[in-house]
């Protein structure tokens, strides 16, 4: 496994643990709980897409 991906996996694991421990302590209605559980994942996906678009727009047009 590349060393570059190790911090990303660690961050994801820590965020997952924090989300789980927070939701177990907070009173959330049962029908809202799945949406709240997916919220950090959706935010991370949006941040990744924005980062990817910015990275591609800064690349020179000749680069693949």
C-alpha positions in Angstrom: 0.0 0.0 0.0 1.4 3.4 -0.9 2.3 5.6 2.0 0.4 8.5 0.4 -2.9 6.7 0.9 -2.4 5.8 4.5 -3.2 9.2 6.0 -6.4 9.4 3.9 -7.6 6.0 5.2 -6.7 7.0 8.8 -8.8 10.2 8.4 -11.7 8.2 7.0 -11.6 5.7 9.9 -11.4 8.5 12.5 -14.3 10.4 10.9 -16.4 7.2 10.8 -15.7 6.5 14.5 -16.5 10.0 15.4 -19.8 9.9 13.5 -20.8 6.6 15.0 -20.0 7.7 18.6 -21.8 11.0 18.1 -25.0 9.4 16.7 -25.1 6.9 19.5 -25.2 9.7 22.1 -27.6 12.1 20.3 -31.3 11.5 20.2 -32.2 11.4 16.5 -35.5 10.2 15.2 -35.2 6.8 13.6 -36.3 7.9 10.1 -33.7 10.6 10.0 -30.8 8.5 11.3 -29.8 7.0 7.9 -29.7 10.5 6.3 -27.5 11.8 9.1 -25.2 8.8 8.8 -24.7 9.4 5.1 -24.1 13.2 5.5 -20.3 13.0 6.2 -19.9 10.7 3.2 -21.8 13.1 1.0 -19.7 16.1 2.2 -16.5 14.2 1.5 -17.7 13.2 -2.0 -18.5 16.8 -2.8 -15.2 18.0 -1.5 -13.4 15.4 -3.6 -15.2 16.4 -6.7 -14.5 20.1 -6.2 -10.8 19.3 -5.5 -10.7 17.1 -8.6 -12.2 19.7 -10.9 -9.9 22.4 -9.6 -6.9 20.1 -10.1 -7.9 19.3 -13.7 -8.5 23.0 -14.5 -5.1 24.0 -13.3 -3.4 21.3 -15.4 -2.1 22.4 -18.8 -4.3 21.5 -21.8 -1.7 19.1 -23.2 -1.6 16.9 -20.1 -3.9 13.8 -20.1 
